[in-house]
Amino acid sequence: MMRSELGSLLLVLITFEFWTIRFVHAAQSVNSTRQAFTPVFQNCPENFQLVRSAGTTNQSLGPDETAYVSTRQSQVLPGAWSAYVQNVHATNMTLPDYVSSILSGSSPPTLGVTTSGGGYRASIFGAGVLNALDGRNTSSGNAGTGGLLQAATYLAGLSGGSWLVTSAFQANFPTFQEVIFGPPNSTSSNSTDYGGWNAHFDIVAPNNDTAKDLAFYLDIIDEIGGKEEAGFPVTIADFWTRLLARHFVNGTNLVNFFNETSSTHGAGILFSAIANTSSFVNHEIPFPIVIADTYSPFENRSTIMSADEDVVPLTNPIYEFTPFEMGSFDPILAAFAPTKYLGSTNSSVCVTGFDQAAFVVGTSSELFNEFNVTLQDLLGSSVGPLLELINSSFSQPGSVELDVSIYPNPFFGVAPDTFIDSKQEFISLVDGGEDGEVVPIQPLLVRARNVDVIVAIDATSDVDNYAAGSSLVATQNRTTFFPTTYSFPQVPNNTETFVSLNLTKHPTFFGCNDSAPVPLVIYIANGAAPIGQPSLTNTSTDQTTYEPAQIQAMLDQTFVIATQGFPANSSETVDPQWPACLACAVVDRARFPKAAVLIVVTVTVVFLTSTAMEAPNAAKKRKFTDKSLPSSVLHSAEFTDSEFYQQLLDMERKLDWTISRKRAEIQDTLGKPSQTTRTLRIFLSHTASDQVWQTAGQPAGESPDFETGQGIPSWAFKIEGRLLEPTGRSRDKTSLKRFSDVIKHLVVDLERDPSLYPDGNTIEAIPQAGPLPVDGFTVRRTGDSPTKVRVMMYIEHYPDQFKVHPELGAILDIKEESRVGVITSLWNYIKINNLQDKVDRRLIRLDDKLKAIYRTLHSQLSHTETLSFQQIPEFVNLCLLPPDPVLLHYHIKPNEPSPASPQTWDIEIKMEDTSLKSRMNQVILNISSETARDISKYDEETALLAQQIQNAQIKRAFLNAFATEPADFLNKWLTSQSRDLESVLAAGPSEGLTIREEELKRSEFFKLSWVEEAVAVQEGLRMASRNVV
């Protein structure tokens, strides 16, 4: 979201007498939206059970999910897999027979798809990848990837991914072009129709007009008011929900976006109602799952984080929403409640209407609590005014956090020994990626779901708004805390390895040779632009408005990313073998359910077929990325420089990571305000004309002209100024501010007798209102008598400076400061003096000094002992006064010659450091594309040499073993090959297909029809396990 826009607009909202405005506005608004958004109490159904236990060991799915998945797998998926295989064959790629056999058999793989968070960027990228897997899309069919989506059993999303998933499912799963841009009739007057994402309108400030957005916000406050009246807490998530509803839920289009009478804008559309759409009833679509994290501000004591910047510990429960249930499979809870009856806390009185589809989406993308790291961060952020608005608009229970999504706790009393919220009246939920797992893989690791293959779509913002694998690292870390519940393939344990191995720049397989229950992960990341294309898909998470042309360009590029495979070199844009490689990966678990070797490989794996081996032109040069050497080579006596080589590799990885991290930090800094102090030098001077001392001794001329002023004694007073360049720094060419740019208001008072000089003795000017910036101002007046001048200048500081209340200023030792600076100083004072309540950390216990100030400002509150966080902004605002102007005095003496040089004053001004930002931008851009290509070239050459060394070592070991004991070596080799062939054929004693050793010794055996293909496949797997292709 665009947090700065939200903050500025809400500050305006609070500054207005909004209660009066709201009263008038609310009287004019319709109640239909308010009523539709308000939960309703009713009697529970007969034999109603609020909580279902999922089990902590042998876990079970809910009966509705089980029935849906079973019916879909038996009635729909056989046709879907058949259509997918036909699309692969249409690319003229020859698939091994086992691929078609498995996909058309009775036990095809269970496929799950996940799409990550990351705001609109993630929604668009996820839609692009799903579009590439969608069999309804002709281009996807031609690419050989279309149909996989229709064959998927599950589709999960969180945050921006939940926007995509929910908008598609609640709209009856149209094509993704229609999901984004709306169907052809999306501008109809029907208030229940789906209208697309309406991305042209900014999510936060759709009008781009302060006054109109003010009225828009008042509508939102009115819409969510019924929920508070029904007895439920209202937080920033409800406000956020109603903003999102106009983009991702039925009822809003480009025509009625601002019409509050013709549509309820998604209010009343429930997440549980997805089960009533025709596509869901007919089992035509995957089973949807949306993810959220537990914040648990009162009970959470864990410090286990995946990364320093994460907010939610990895050990907190992960909640999932489906059309049937909401809950967690994590063994610390392992319980679910019906989605339809969310808001209920017992089995007698049930609540309906709480599971608004937009509220589930808003929960999954609720990031506002991230501002609440410290008090000054919270109150100084753009969220502070919104929290103040909500808090002042609605009465709230004392235990409610306003910066999270609040759900009445249906699991009260469940698992009290392990569930951290077992004793809490409410559950606090936040963005599903706040624990670092921004790709929602966790629900597909539930063993009861038996997912074989996961397509993980990653559009997180790790480096330069590109993904770098942090979510997979977090998922791997989290599964170690629940080893009996979840299994996950081995992945690199840090993002620098992902980056250095280019694992995010092309589709990557993880866990190829693992066995169930470890799934195979097909990782498709938004890691880089395709070869030869500009970067289009790495937009900022904070960007909340997109034009259709930009979205379409991002979709087109994402399609290439999803279908490119692993191009061999820069001259190729796609890998022609990718469709076949993808199909073989999809059936991997179903083909080798008993494999036991743990290997991480990328899509450089090529599943060779007999046709491919026979075709002389089928082989092509592949790109090597792994520069590391196996331990057998590194510790070999022949490789004397192995230790030095390994040190170089380690240093290179650290250097790559450091550079990437620093660039990311700089990029993050560029989005924040930077401040510097500059010196403004003021020059005051005057000139005189036609004075007596100037005309004395000159011949008498024409008489004075009182209309033109010619010949009348006069003077001109000049005020000039310029910013001095800071010492030790080159001239700032990016910020050539003029004098008028840094002056808000200028007042010049002339001490003259108004009866003698009625032509204006007080001159006011607003320099910034002028058409062009200037370096000074001139005041011209007639007269010959000495005049005292007083100049008052109100300086434009960045950020705005305020004079602090004298008593508070004495405590904090500040006289003038910005709003955030005062909050920071006050917070430091609170920490130093231990004024936070030891039980409820949200309360500040006032000491005698703060009590005196507060009682002075609030005379009616003479016994106040504490302040809540929500009252701090009010307290600080009351202590901020307009800054004093800069006063300059000057004496004009027209009756004598002007001074040879002007009088000067130096004034310190706080302003934005654009020079620093310019230099940081240069750091970001200093690596040219040519340099990057050279680095990539050298990396590839090094990797190739490393591979050659590895191959040579393998060959040498083979020949040494053969030369030492030829007969024994051949016997062992034949035995090994026999086991490998049995593994390929799924043969063995239990199947009655054991290959006898004597048969292997006969040359006729190797001429059988199946042997060539079996050897080719096994050799491909063996080479792939060694990163050889």
N, C-alpha and C positions, 0 to 999 in steps of 0.2 A: 504494500500500500504506500501511497505517497504521504509519508507521515508529516512532512513540513507543511503541505497544503492543509491537511486535517487540523494541525495545530493552529495555524494562522486564522483559519475560518472559525474555529471554535473560540478563539480568543475574542474575535469580533462578536460572536454569539453571546458570550458571557458579558462583554462590555455593554451590550444593549440592555435595556430594561426588558429582558426577554420574557419575564413572567407576564407582563402586560400583553406583549405581542402574542405569546402562546395562548393566553386566555381568549383573545379575540379570534385567533386562527383556529383553535380547537373547536370553537363554537360553529365554525363554518365547515369543518371537515366531516366526512362521512364516517360511519361507525363500522362499515362492513369489513374493512381491512383489520381494524382493531379487534373485532369479534373473531375473525378467522384466525388471528394469531394467538388468541387467548386460549390456554388449556381449559378443559372442562372436566368436572368431577362427575362420576356416575358409579352405579353399583357394579362390582366386578362380575364377570361371567361365572356361571355355576362351575364349581370344582376348579376355580382359577388358582394357578400356582405362580407366585411372583418370581421366585428364584429357581433356576435349574442348575444343579451341580454338574459340571463337566468332567469331574474326576481329576485327581492330581497325578495318577499313574496311567492307567488304561483309559485315556480320555475318549469322550463320545461327542458326536455332533448333535445338534438339535434335530428333532424328528422332521421338521419342515425342510431344513437344509438337506438332510439325508434323502428325503423323498424327491426334492427338486433335482439334486445331482444325479441320483439313480435313474430317474426318468430321462433326464437329458442325455446321460451316457448311453442308455439303451435305445432311445428313439431318435435322437437328433445327431449325436456325434458320429455315428458310422457314416452317414451321408456327408457330414462336414469334412471328415478326414479324407474321404474319397475325392471330394472336390479339390481339396488342397493338393493331394498327390497328382491329380490331373494338371493342376497349374504348374507344378514342378516339372512334370514330364514335358509340358508345352515349351519349356525353355531349351529343349533338345539335350538335356542332361540325362545320362543313363544312370538310374539309381540301382543299387544292389537289390536283389529280389527280396531280401529280408525286410526292407523298408516298407514296400507295398504290402507284404504279408502281415507285418505287425499292425500297420494302420488300418488294414481291412479285416483284421482278426477280431476275436472276442475280448482281447485285453489290450487295447491301445493305451498309450501313455496318458496320464492326467496332467494337463497343461494349465499353468496359472500365469497371469500377466499382472505386473505391478507398474504403476506409473507414479513418479515422485512428486514431491512438493517443489516450490520455487515460484509461486505467484503465476501471473499470466504466462511468463516464459515457459514454465513447466507444463501448463495447460496446453499451450500451442505445440510444444515439442512432443508431448505425450500424444496429442491428437494426430500429429504427423506420423509418428511411429505406428499407432493403431491403424491409421489409414493405410499404411504400407502393408499391414497384416490383414486388412479387410477384404474378404472375397467379393464384396459388392463393388469394389473399385477395379475398373478394367486395367488401369496401370499397374496395380498391385498383382493382379493375375498374370499379366505379361512379365512382371519381374520375378515370378516364381515364389513369391511370399504371400500372396493373397489367399485367404482361407484359414490361416492359422488362428485369427481372432475368432472365427466361427467355431473352431475346434477347441477353444479354451473352455475350461470348466470354471475358472475363477478369474475375476478382474478386480484388483484392489487399487485404491488411491488414497493419498493424503494431501492436505493443504491444497496447493494448486492442482495436484492430481485429482483431489476429491471434487474440485470444480468441474473437471472434465467428466469424471465417472458419473457424478450425480446428475449433471445437466443432461447427459446422454440417456441414462436409464429412466429418469422421470419423464422424459419426452418420448418414451417408447422406442428408444435406440435407433434414431435416424442415421443417415450417413454422416460422417464427421464434417463434411463441408456444410451440411445443414445444421449440425450441432453448433458450429461456430457462427455461421452467417445467417442461420435461420432458413426454414423451408421457403418455397416460392410464395406461400400465402402468409408469410410472417408479419406482414403489415396489415392484416385484416383487423376488423374491429372486435373480433371474438376475444374476450378478455381471458379465456383459458388456453388459448393457443400458445405454442412455443415460438419465441421470436429470435432465438439465437443469443449470443453472448452480449450483444449491444456494446461491443468493446470500444466503439467510437466515443461513448460517454465514459468519462472518468468514473471509476468506482467511488472515489471519495468526494470529488467535487465535480459533479456532472454538468453543472451550468457554466462553470468558468466565470461566474459572476457572484460576488459576495452576497449581495442582497437576495438573489434567487436561491443560492445555496442555503442561506439562513432559513428561508421559508421551507426549503426541502428538509433540513434537519428538524425543524419543528414538526413536520409531518411524521418523520421517523419516531420522534419522542412520543407523539400521540399514538402511533401504531402499536408501540410496545407497552403502552401504559396499562392496557387491559390485563396483561400478564401479571403486573405488579398488584393490580387490584384483586386478582384471583388468589393472591397470597404467595406468589413465587418470586424469588429474587430476580432483579433485572440488573444486568451488567453490561459492560461494553460489548460483550459478545452478541447480545440481542440487537444493539444498534448496528453492529457490523453485519449481522444476519440480514437485516432489512436492506442494507446497501447491496449485499451479494444477491439477494432474491431478485433484484431487478436485472440481473445478468445471467443467472444460471438456473432459474426455475421458470416454469410456464407462467404466462400472464403478462409479459412485458415485451414490447417491440419498439422500434424506432419511432412509431407514431404516437403511442400512448405512454411513453416513458415518464412524462411529467404529469400525466392525467391521473388524479387521485380519485376520480369518480367512476371511471369506466372499467377499472381493474383493481383487484386486490394485490397485484404484483407478487404472486406466489404465496401469499399468506393462506394457510389452510392446506397447502399441498404437503403431504406427509411423506417421510422417508419409507415408512411401512407400506404406503400405497403403491410403491414400485411393484409390489407383488400382484397388483391388480391390473397392470398394463398388459396388453395382449401379447407382446413379445415375451414377457415373463411367464404368463399363463401357459403359453405354448412351448415353453422351455427353449426358446430360440436364442437366448443370450446367456453369457456367462453369469455366474452368481456374483453379485456385487458386494464389495467390502470397503468400508471407509474407516480410517484409523485416527485415533487421538491418543495423546499422552496424559498421564496423571500428574498434576502439579503438586497436590497435597501439601499446602503451605503450613498446616498445623502439625502434621505427623512426620513429614519427611525429614530424615536425619542422615540419609545416605550421601556420601561424597563421591560415589563411583560414577565418573563422567567419561564419556568417550573422548571428549576434547574440552579444552579449557573454556571455550566460549559457549558450551552447551549449558542449558538451564535445568533440564530434567535428568535425574540419575538414570543409569541404565537398568537399575534394579526396580524402578517403579513399574507398576502394571501398565501394560499397553491394552487399551480398549479398542474393540472393533464394533462397528455398526453394520448390521445387515438388515434386509427388509423384515427379518423375523426376530432377531435377537440383538441385544447389546450386552457386552461383557468382556471377559478376558479369559484366555486359555492359560495364562501364566499360572503355574502351580501355587503361587502365593494367594490367588483368588479362585481361579477355575470355576467361575459361576457366571450365569447369564440371566437377563431379565427380558421379557418381551418388548420389542421396540415399540409396538403399538401402544403399550401402556407405560412408557417412560414417564416419569413424574410421579408414579405411584410408589408408595412406601409400605403398603400392606396388601393383604388379599381380600379385603372387604370393600374398600372405596378405591376405585381405579381412576386414573387420569388418562384422558385421551387428548390428542391435539398437541402434545408437548413435542413430539418428534417431527417438528417442521423440517422439511428437506433442507431448507436454507440454514436452519439452526445446526443441523448435523454438519453441513459444509462449513458454516462459520466456526463451529467448534474445532474442526480439523485444521483450520487455518488461523486459529486465534493465537497471535504472536504478541499481544499487547503486554503480557506479563514480563516480557524480556526487558521492558523499560524499567521494571521495578527491581533493579539490582541494588541500587542505593536510593535513599530518599531524594537526593538532589537530581539523580538521573530521572526518576519518575516524575517529579514535579516540574522539572525543567524541560521535559520532553513534550512533544505535541499531544501525547495521550493525557497528560495531566489535566488540561482544560476539559477534555471529554469526560474524564472520571468525575471531575468537579460538577459538570453539568448533570450527569446521571445521578450522582449522589444528592444533588440539590433538588432534582426533579422527583425522585422516588424515595420513600422511606425503606430502609434496608435492615435486615437482621444484623446484629452487631458482629457476627462471625463471618460475614460474607466478604470475599475479596472481589473488587469491582473489575479487575483486569483479567479475569478468567471466565470460562463458560461454567455455569453452575447447574448441576443436576441433583434433584433430591435423591438421596442414596438408597437404592433398592437393596443394597448388600449390607445394610446396617446389621451388625452382629455376626456376619459371616466370617469364618476363618479368623477369629480375633488374634490368634498367635502369629499369623503371617501377613494378613491384609492390613496395610497401613491406614486405610480409611474405615476400618470396621466400626469405629466408634464415632464417626463423623456424620452429622445430619445431611451434609451435602458433599458431593464429589466435585472437585475442581478439575476441569479438563482443559487442555491447551493444544496447540498445534502438534500434530503427530510426529513432526520431525525435531522437536526440541531436545530429544535425547540423542540426537546425532544420526538416527536412522531415518533419513529423509526419503529413502526408497522403502515402501511398506512391504517388505519381504516377510516379516514375522508371521502374519496370519497364514501364509502359504507353507510355513515350516511345521504347522500343527500336524502331527503324525496321523491323526484321525482323518485328515483330508487326503492323505496318500498322494500328494503332488509329486510327480516325477521330474517335471521340467518347469523352470520359472524364467519367463522373459522379463528381465528387470530393466525398466526404462528410467534412466537417471538424468535429470535436468537440474540438479542442485547447483548452487553457486559456491564452488570451492576456490577456484582461482580465475580471476577475470570473468566471473559469471559463467564459467565452464565447470563441468563436473570433474573431480579428481579422485573418485572412489571412496570418499570419506564414509558414505553410508554403508558400503559393504564392510568396511573395517569395523564400524560400529555394530553392525549385525553380527559379525563374527565374534566380537568381544562379548556381546550380550548373551549369545548362545552358550558361552562357557559358564554362565551363572545358572543355566537351566539345562544341564547336559542330558538329563533323562527325558526332557520334554521336546527339545528342538535339536535338529542337526543341520549343519551348514558346511559347505565345502571350504577347503582352505583357500584363503585369498591373501594377497600381500597385506602386511600388518600396518602399513602406513601409506599415506597418499603420495609421498615422494616416489615410492616404487611404482605406483600406478602411472605417475607422470613420466618417470624415466623410461619405463618399458612401453609407453604409448598405449596402455591398455584401455584408455578412454577415447582413443581416436579411431577406433574401429570396433565392430562387435567382438566380444571376447567370451570364451567358454570357461567356466570354472567347475571343476569336479568331474571331468570327463570319465575318469576310471574309478570314481567312488561308487559305492553301492547304496541301495535304499537302506535306511530312510533319508540318506543325504541326496538332495535333489541336484540335478544339473542346472546351473544358472547360465542363461544366455544374456549377457550384459551389454545393453545398447545405451551408450552414454552420449550426452551432448558435450563432447570433449574437445571438438575442434571443427572448423569448417572443412568440407570435403576438398580434395585436391583441386586447386585452381579456382576456388570460389572465395568471395569475401565473407567475413564473419557476420552472420545475420542472426544467429540463434542465441547469442550470449547477451541478451538484453538484461537490464537490471530487474531484480525482484521488486523493486519499488515502483516500477513503471506500471501504472494502472489504467492506461488508455492506449489503444492501438488502432491505427487506421486499417481498413480492409487490405490495402495493397501491402502493407508491412506484414500482416498476418499471412497472406498468401505466399509472399516471398519466403517467410520462415517455414511454412508448410512444405514448400517445394524443396527447400534445402534439407529439411528433416527427412523427406522421402528418400533423398539420395543417401543420407547418413544411414538410414535403416536398411537400405538395399545394396549398399556398396560392397559389403563384405570386406575383403582385405586386398585392395589393389596391389599388384606386384611392384609398380613403380609410378613415378609422377606422370607418365604418359597415359596411364590407365585411370579411368574414373570409377569403374566397377570391377568386381571379381566375377567372372562368368561362372565359376564353380560354387559361388555362394548359395544359390538355392538348394543344390544337392547337399552341400556341407550342412546347411541348416536342417534339412530333412533328416539327415543321418543323426544329427545331434538330438533332435526331438525324440527319436526312438531309442536313444542310447540306453536309458534305464530299462525299458521294456525288453531290450535285446540282451543286456548283460546284468540281470538282476543279482548275480552272485559275485560280481567283480569285487575285489578287495584292495586294490592298489590306490593310494591317494596321490593324485598328480594334478597339478594346475597347468592347463594348456590354453592357448589362445586359438582363434579361428585360423591360425596358420595351418592347423591340422587339415589334411586332405584325405578324405576317404577314397582310396583308389579302387577302381573297378577294373575288371578284365578288359573292358573296352578302352578305358583310359590308359592302361598299360600298353595295349597294342597300338594305339594311335601315336605315331611318331611326333605329331605336333601338339599333343595334349599337354605335355609337360611345359612348364614355364618357370622362369626365375621368380623365386619368392623373396620377400624382404625379411631379413633377419633383424631381430630387435634385442635378443638376449646376449649381452656381452660377458656374462659370467661363465665361469668354467666349473665343471663338477669337481668334487673333492678329490676324486681319483687322479685327476690331472694336476690339480693344485699341489698335491702332496707327492707327485711323481718326482723322482730324482732327476729325470731328464729335463724337467721344466724348472730350471734354477731360479728364474725370476718370478715364480708364482706369487710369493708373498708381496713383492713390490707391485705386481699387477693388481692383486686384490686390494692393496692399499689405494692405488689409483682409482679403482672402481668405487671404493667406499667414499673417497674424497669427492669424486665426480657426483655421486648421488647426493651427498650432503650439500655440495655446491649448487646443484640443480634445484634441490628443495629450498635452500636458503634464498636463491634468486627468485623462485616462484613465490615463496612466502613473502619476501620483501615487496615484490611487485603487487601482491594481493593487499598487503598492508598499505602501500601507497595508494592503490586504487580505492581502498576503503577510506583513507584519509581525504582523498580528493572530494568525496561526497560529504565531508563534514566542514563546518566553517573554520577557517584559519584566521588568526588575528595577529596583527603586528601594531607597533606603536610608531607613528611618524610625527615629525615636527612640522607644524604649520607656522611659517614666518609671516607675520603681519607687518605691513609698511603703511604708516600714516604720514601724509604730507599735504601741503597746500601750495597753491600759486595765486598770485594777485594780478589784477589788470585794471588799468585806468585809475590807479590810486594817485593821490596828490603827489606823493614822493616820486612817482613814475612820470608824471606829466610836468613837474616843475622844470622851468627853464625852456620848455618847448613852446613854439609859437602857438597862439590861440587858434584852435581849429573850429570845426563845426560844433554847434551846441549839442548836448546829449540828446539822443533819441530814446524816449522812454518806451516806445513800442518795441523796438528791436533790442534795446539795452546797450546800443553802441554809445561809448563814451561815458557810461555810468560806472562808477567804482564798483568792483565786484571781486569775488574770489572763488576758487574751486578747491574743494576738499576731496582728497583721494584716499580710498581704502583699497589696498592691494595685498595680495597674499600668494604664496606658493609653497608647495610641499617640498621640503628638503630631502634629497636622496640620503638614505641611511649610510652611515660610514661603513667601509669595508664591504660594500656590495656594489655590483655594477648597476648601471642605470636601469630602472624598472620601466621596460618598454610596454608592458602589458597593462599598466594601470596609470595612464597619464591623466590623473584627476586634476581639475582646475579648482581655483579658489571657490567658485560658486557651487561646486559639487559637494563641498564639505561643510557648507553653512546652511542650516535649516531656516534660520530667521535672523534678520539683521535690523536693528533699530539705531538710528542716529538722532540724538537730542542736541539741539543748538540752544545755548543759553543766551537768548536775545529777547529784547522787548517786543512782544507781539504787536503792540500798537504801532511801533515803528517799522517792523518787518513782518507783515502779515502773510508772507508767501510761504508759510509752512516751516515750523521750527522742529517738528518731529517727523522724521522720514522712516517709513517701514518698508521692508522689502523681503520677499521670499525668493532668494537667488535661484533655487532649484526649479522654480516655475518658469524661468526664462527659456526661450527657444534654443539657445546655445550656451554652453558653459563659458564663463569669462574669468579673467584673472583679477578683476577689481571693479570698483564702483566709484563714481564721481558725483559729488553733491555741489551744485553751483548756486550761489546766492549773491545778491547785490549788497553792498554795504562797505563801510571803511572802518568800522569800530571793531576792536578786539572781541573775539567770540570763543567761549569755552565749549568744547564738544565732548559729549559722552557717547561712546560706541558700545552697544550691547550686541553680542553675537552668541547665538545658540548653535552649538557645534553638532554636526552629524557624526556620531560615533558608531562603530560597528563592534559588537552589538550596542543597542541603545543603552545609555548610561542614565542612572537615576541618583538623586541625592537621598541618602539613607537617613531615616528618622534619627535625630541626634542621640537619643538614649540607646537605640539598637546599635548605632554606629560606634558609640563609646564601648559597648560590650564586644563588638566584632572588630573594632579598630579599623573601620572603613568609613569614608565620608561619601564617596561616589563610587558606584559599581553597577554592573549589569544585573539584570534580574537573576540570571543563573549564578552569577558570582555571589550575590547575597545569599541565595539558597545554599550554595556550597559552603560559604563561611558559617552560616547558621548551623548547617549539618555538622561541620567540624566542631563547632562549639558544643553541640549536643553530644557528640561522641566523646570529646575530651572530658566533659563533665558527667558522663554516664547518665544522661537524662532519659534514655529509652526505658520504658517499663520492662522489667525483667520477665514478666509473664506474657504480656501482650506487646510484642515488639512494634506494633503499629501505633502505640500511644507514646506521646512525649510528656514526661512529667516536668512541669515548668519549675525552674528555680525562682528565687526571690526576684532576681533582675528581670527575667522574662515575664513573671507575673505582673510586675509593676508596669511594664510596657503594655502588656495585653489588656490590663484593666484600664489604662489610660485610653487605649483605642476603643475598648468595649466597656464603657462605664457601667452598662447594665449587667455585665457578667463579673461581679465582684468576687465570686468565690470559685472561679475556674482554677482547677489544679492541673488539668491535662489538656493536651491538644492531640487530635488524631491527624494522621497523614493528610486526610482530605482537607483539614483546616489550615494546613501550613501555607498553601498558596494565598488564601485570604489574608492571613497574618502578614505575609511578606508584602503583598500588594498594598496593604494599608501603611506599611513602613516605607514605601517608595514614593518619593516626591519628585516633582519636576526639577531637573538640574538647574543650578544657577547659571546665568549667562556669563560669558567672559566680558569683563568691563575694561574698556580702554579710555583714557582721558587724553585730550589733546587741546592745545591752545593756539587758535588762529589769530595772528597779528597782521592784518592787512596793511597797517600803516608803516611797516618796515619790511625790508627784503626777507624773502622766504629762506629757511635754513638750507644749507648746502646739501644736506643728506636727510632722508626721512627718518622718523622715529620707528624703531622696530621692536616687536615683541615675539617671543617664541611660545607656541602653545602645543602641548602634546595631544595628539589625536589617536584614538584607537580605530583601526580600520582593517578591512579584509586584506589578507596578505595574498594578493593575486600573483605576485612574483614567485612566491613559494610554490603555489599551485602550478604555475607555468613550468618551473624547474622540475617538479615532480612528474608532470606530464612528459617532459623530455626523457626522464628516466624510464617511464613506461614504454616510450616509443623508440628507445635508443638501439634496440636490436632490430636491424633491418631484415627484410625478407631474404636478402641475399646471404646475410650471415646465418640466418636460421637454416637455409638450405645447405650451406656448407657444414654446419654442425650436424644436420641430419645425415649428410653424405658420409662424414667421418664416422658417425655412430654406426651406420650400416656397414662400412668397411671393417670397423673393429669387430662388430658382431659376426661378420662373415669369417674373419680370421680366427676368432674364438671357436666358431663352429668347425672350421677346418682342423684346428688343434684337437678338438674333442673327437672328431671323426678319426683322425690319425691315431689317437690314443686307443680308441676302440679297436681299430684295425690291428694295431700293434699287439694289444692284449690277446686278440683272437689268434694271430699267427704264432705268438709266443706259446700259447697253450697248445696249439696244434703241433708245433715243432718239438715240444717237450715230451708229450705222450700222445702220439697220433691216434692210436686205437682207442684208448680210454677217452680221449677228447671227443671222437666221433660218436661213441656210444652215449656219452652224456648229452651231446648235442642232439642226437636223435630222440633221446628220452624227453628233453626239453621241448623240442618241436612237436612231439606227440601230444604233450600236455597242452601246448598252445593251440594245436588244431582241435583238440577236444573242446577247449574253451570256446573257440570260434563256432564250432558246430553245436554248442550246448550239449555235447556228448559226454559220456562217462558211464561208470558202472550202473548208476541209478537209472539211466535212460536205455541201457542195453546196447549202446553204440560204441563201446570201448574199442579204440583202434589198437590192434595188437602190434607189438614191436616187430614181429616177423613180417607182417604185411608192409611195414614201413621200409624194410630192406629190399623190397622188390620194386624194380623200376616201373612196373605196370601200375602200381598203386598211385603214383604221382601223375598218371595220365587221366585219372578220373575227372569227370566234368566239373565237379565242385571244388577240386583242389586249388585250381588256379585262382579262383575268386577268394577262397579262404586264406590262401597265402598272401594275396594282395592286401586284404583287409587287415590281417594280423601284422603284416609288415608296416602298413600305414599307422596302426596303433603304436607299434613299437617305436617307430621313428618319431611319432608325435610326442610320446612320453619323454623322449630325449630332446625335444624341440628341434628335430631334424625333419625336413620335408624334401 
